Amino acid sequence: MVKAVYPGSFDPITNGHVYIAERAASLFDELVVAILVNLQKKATFTVDERSSMAREALIHLPNVKVKAFDGLLVDFMRQERSRAIIRGLRALSDFEYEFQLAQMNRELAPEIETLFIVTEARYSYLSSSVVKEVFSFGGAIQDMVPPGVYRRLREKFPRF
């Protein structure tokens, strides 16, 4: 069985994230969507909320599990007995940052590979930060996030 890990903060999960997860799930026996607990980053949603939203958004993928982790990704990879990291690329600007992360992970754990999946053009502008910012100004984001995420955003910020 070949398992891959798709790590991120997913604060919140977007349709772009779902697209990458769907593509990765079609390539591997199992995909773990790994939600980073990063105490240095001010998250909008708790790790439990982010995990719940991701599970709901990915329920149609039977070979996908959602787990939270903290610390080094390579340590989580070893714990999960996985050798493949999945990262999504939206634009060339993503590549430089992702390349640095891949090189660092390769230095720390040469047995682990990073695989990049390029998103569809319709998601190339989409990020969790953009979604939250647009929503905070009353913009329509229904087509950018799964229905459960939209519902949670409306609950958390009821004025919209």
C-alpha positions as CSV (number, residue, x, y, z in Angstrom):
1,M,0.0,0.0,0.0
2,V,1.4,3.4,-1.0
3,K,0.4,6.3,1.2
4,A,0.9,10.0,0.6
5,V,0.5,13.0,2.9
6,Y,-0.9,16.3,1.8
7,P,0.1,18.8,4.5
8,G,-1.2,22.3,5.1
9,S,-2.9,24.7,7.5
10,F,-6.2,24.5,5.6
11,D,-7.6,27.5,7.4
12,P,-10.1,26.9,5.8
13,I,-10.0,24.2,3.2
14,T,-10.9,25.6,-0.3
15,N,-12.1,24.1,-3.5
16,G,-8.5,24.3,-4.7
17,H,-7.4,22.1,-1.8
18,V,-10.2,19.7,-2.6
19,Y,-9.1,19.5,-6.2
20,I,-5.5,18.7,-5.2
21,A,-6.7,16.1,-2.7
22,E,-8.9,14.5,-5.4
23,R,-6.0,14.2,-7.8
24,A,-3.7,12.8,-5.2
25,A,-6.3,10.3,-3.9
26,S,-6.5,9.0,-7.4
27,L,-2.8,8.3,-7.5
28,F,-2.3,6.7,-4.1
29,D,-3.8,3.9,-2.1
30,E,-4.2,6.2,0.9
31,L,-4.0,10.0,1.3
32,V,-3.6,11.7,4.6
33,V,-4.6,15.3,4.7
34,A,-2.4,16.5,7.5
35,I,-3.5,19.7,9.2
36,L,-0.7,21.6,10.8
37,V,-1.0,22.8,14.3
38,N,1.1,26.0,14.1
39,L,1.0,28.0,17.4
40,Q,3.0,30.8,15.8
41,K,0.3,31.4,13.2
42,K,-3.0,33.0,14.2
43,A,-5.5,30.6,12.7
44,T,-9.1,31.7,12.1
45,F,-10.4,28.2,12.9
46,T,-9.2,25.8,15.6
47,V,-7.5,22.6,14.5
48,D,-10.6,20.7,15.4
49,E,-12.8,23.0,13.2
50,R,-10.3,22.8,10.3
51,S,-10.2,19.0,10.6
52,S,-14.0,18.8,10.7
53,M,-14.4,21.0,7.7
54,A,-11.8,19.0,5.8
55,R,-13.4,15.6,6.6
56,E,-16.8,17.0,5.5
57,A,-15.3,18.4,2.2
58,L,-13.4,15.1,1.4
59,I,-16.1,12.6,2.5
60,H,-16.6,11.5,-1.1
61,L,-13.0,10.2,-1.2
62,P,-13.0,6.9,0.7
63,N,-9.2,6.6,0.8
64,V,-8.6,9.9,2.4
65,K,-8.0,10.4,6.1
66,V,-7.7,13.8,7.9
67,K,-5.2,14.0,10.8
68,A,-3.7,16.9,12.7
69,F,0.0,17.2,13.4
70,D,2.6,19.5,15.0
71,G,6.3,19.6,14.7
72,L,8.4,18.6,11.7
73,L,6.6,17.2,8.7
74,V,9.3,14.6,8.2
75,D,8.7,13.3,11.7
76,F,4.9,13.0,10.9
77,M,5.8,11.3,7.6
78,R,7.9,8.7,9.4
79,Q,5.1,8.2,12.0
80,E,2.6,7.6,9.1
81,R,5.1,5.4,7.3
82,S,4.7,7.5,4.2
83,R,7.4,8.5,1.7
84,A,5.4,10.9,-0.5
85,I,4.6,14.5,0.3
86,I,1.9,16.2,-1.9
87,R,2.1,19.9,-2.5
88,G,-0.2,21.9,-4.7
89,L,1.1,24.6,-7.1
90,R,-1.1,27.5,-8.2
91,A,1.4,29.8,-9.9
92,L,5.1,30.2,-10.5
93,S,5.3,32.3,-7.3
94,D,4.4,29.2,-5.3
95,F,7.2,27.2,-6.8
96,E,10.1,29.1,-5.1
97,Y,8.7,28.7,-1.6
98,E,7.6,25.1,-2.2
99,F,11.1,24.3,-3.7
100,Q,12.8,25.5,-0.6
101,L,10.5,23.4,1.6
102,A,11.1,20.3,-0.5
103,Q,14.9,20.8,-0.4
104,M,14.8,21.2,3.4
105,N,12.6,18.1,3.8
106,R,15.0,16.2,1.4
107,E,18.0,17.3,3.6
108,L,16.2,16.1,6.8
109,A,14.8,12.9,5.3
110,P,16.3,11.8,2.0
111,E,14.0,8.9,1.8
112,I,10.9,11.2,1.4
113,E,9.9,12.6,-1.9
114,T,7.9,15.8,-2.6
115,L,5.5,15.6,-5.5
116,F,3.9,18.7,-6.9
117,I,0.4,18.7,-8.4
118,V,-0.5,21.8,-10.5
119,T,-4.0,23.0,-9.9
120,E,-6.6,23.9,-12.6
121,A,-6.5,27.5,-13.9
122,R,-9.9,28.2,-12.2
123,Y,-8.2,27.7,-8.8
124,S,-4.9,29.5,-9.6
125,Y,-5.8,32.6,-7.6
126,L,-7.5,30.8,-4.7
127,S,-6.0,30.6,-1.2
128,S,-7.5,30.4,2.3
129,S,-6.3,34.0,3.0
130,V,-7.9,35.4,-0.1
131,V,-11.2,33.6,0.7
132,K,-11.2,35.0,4.3
133,E,-10.4,38.5,3.1
134,V,-13.0,38.6,0.4
135,F,-15.6,37.2,2.8
136,S,-14.7,39.7,5.4
137,F,-15.7,42.5,3.0
138,G,-18.9,40.8,2.0
139,G,-17.8,39.3,-1.2
140,A,-19.4,36.2,-2.7
141,I,-17.2,33.1,-2.0
142,Q,-19.8,30.3,-2.4
143,D,-18.0,28.9,-5.5
144,M,-14.6,29.0,-3.8
145,V,-15.2,26.8,-0.8
146,P,-17.1,23.6,0.0
147,P,-20.7,24.3,1.4
148,G,-19.7,23.3,4.9
149,V,-16.9,25.9,5.0
150,Y,-19.2,28.6,3.7
151,R,-21.7,27.7,6.5
152,R,-18.9,27.8,9.1
153,L,-17.7,31.2,7.9
154,R,-21.2,32.6,8.1
155,E,-21.5,31.2,11.7
156,K,-18.1,32.6,12.8
157,F,-18.7,36.0,11.1
158,P,-22.6,36.4,11.3
159,R,-22.8,39.9,9.9
160,F,-22.5,38.5,6.3
